[in-house]
Amino acid sequence: MFPTAWDIQAGLASLKRDKVPGPNNLPPAVMKAGGETLARHLTTLFTKTTAHAAEPLHWKGGRLVPLWKG
């Protein structure tokens, strides 16, 4: 199933503003500010990725860091 712009916009709206930026140093507040325009661009990217059933090569090779929350 391909994501719709509405699905992505709803996901962006559910982000919490006071969270720490991810590995791309992009805070959630910036993602939320992108609104409909960002959702349309992400829809295109996600649709192409889903249609080819493969991740772009630069998405691979991430680091997994276990955190102890005791």
C-alpha positions, -999 to 999 in steps of 0.1 A, spaced: 0 0 0 14 34 -10 13 62 16 -9 92 9 0 128 15 -27 128 42 -11 98 60 23 115 60 8 149 71 -10 131 100 23 115 110 41 148 109 14 164 130 18 137 156 55 146 162 64 162 195 81 195 192 104 193 222 122 161 211 159 158 203 169 160 166 177 127 149 209 117 130 201 143 103 201 171 129 166 181 118 144 190 148 107 178 148 96 214 148 111 220 114 94 188 101 60 201 114 66 235 99 70 219 65 33 211 65 16 202 32 45 209 10 69 186 29 42 159 30 38 160 -8 76 157 -13 78 129 12 49 111 -4 68 111 -37 99 98 -21 81 71 -1 60 60 -31 91 56 -53 108 37 -26 78 14 -20 74 8 -57 110 -3 -62 108 -24 -30 143 -14 -21 159 12 2 183 37 -13 219 27 -6 227 57 15 199 46 40 218 14 48 246 11 73 230 29 103 242 24 138 222 7 165 230 19 200 214 1 229 204 24 258 199 12 293 168 29 309 170 14 343 
